[in-house]
Amino acid sequence: MPRHLTPRSFDPLPRRPPSEGEPVTVNVRTLPPDVVIPLHRHPWAQLAYPIRGAIRICAAGTAWIVPANRAVWIPPEIDHDVAVLGAVELRTLYITSGSAPLPLNACTVVDISPLMRSLCEAIAEGRGDTRHQLMMQLALEEIRIARPLSLGLPLPRDRRLKALCDALMANPADGRGLADWAEQVGASERTLARLFQSELDTSFGAWRQQLRLAKAVVEISRGLPMAEVASAVGYASQAAFSAMFSRALGVSPSRFGER
């Protein structure tokens, strides 16, 4: 984990779990900055999204970096930890398995619509009346049709590859090639290339680009100028960064920020 993130005891249990009569609950949380909520699980599904700041969730061998107004879907009984990136205000929706609007066997990151944001705030203050029931049903439909985002990052088990990936997650702008990393982590360039394929089913270049894409999404959500975003993720040219971003997500960085 990046050095600035410190494991700290933090109660992962919700204030209000879901039930058959109330299949969706919304918990409003302000998390301490730059800490990690240790590995835990819930018997219900969870949709977590920051309205300020960003989080990184690791689950099922993959990391998701989730900026403001995007959300990560975590099925029931999936072990996960949460890294808080800066000061974060978070909304967590807890959903019964029987009402789950997304698959119960895979995590994913989705876009959060303005309607969904409004529904979350209203459900959090709900009183259990007919209007509250209708809002819960509409929230489930909004989640079901939410646009998925390709922000997942597979994580390795091999200690040498893990050292490389951890260092890059701490500094995505690092432009060193595999030959340089080989000397630092104690494995040959050929071995590292093989490990990326066998453990992560991708190449070193593709993995680093996915990491940079996820980091860029966070920085864009913070309102950083595009030139600074490009530099933060290792691109000397704003045009080259914009081309990579547009190919990956089908929209330019500036348009993504407007959403």
URLINFEN-V219980 format. One line per field, one symbol per residue. phi: phi as a letter, one per 20 degrees, with the letter a starting at -180 (. if undefined). psi: psi as a letter, one per 20 degrees, with the letter a starting at -180 (. if undefined). burial: # if it has 24 or more other C-alpha atoms within 12 Angstrom, else .. A space follows every 10 residues. Layout:
BEGIN
phi=???
psi=???
burial=???
END
This chain:
BEGIN
phi=.gffedgbfb fefffbffbf fcfcccdecd egflcdefgb bcecfccdbe ebnbccddbl mcdcedegmd cdecffmdfb cceeenecdc ddedcfgfdg ecgecbebdc fdfgfffffg ffffdfdneg gfffffffff ffffefffce cfcfdedgff ffffffffff bffgdfefff fgffenbfgf fffffgffed lbegffffff ffffffgfff fenfgffffg ffdndfdfff ffffffffdm bfgffffff
psi=qqhipppqpp oiqrhorrrh hmipqpppqo qqqlrporpr rqjrqpoppp ipaqqpppql jqqpporpkr qpporqkopq rpponbpppq pppppqhijp irqjjqqqpq qpqhghgggg hghhjrjjag ggghhghhgh hhghjqpqpm jqoqqrhphg hhgghghhhh niipjqrhgg hghhikqqgg ggghhgghhi lrrgghghhg ghgggggghg hijqqhhhgg hhjjphphgg ghggghhgij qqgghghh.
burial=#...#..... .#.#..##.. .########. ########.. ##.####### ########## .######### ######.### ########## #######.## ##....#### ###..##.## ####...... .#..###### .###.#..## ######...# #########. ####...#.. #.....#... .##.##..## ...#..#### ########## ##...##.## #####..#.. ##.##..##. .###.##..
END
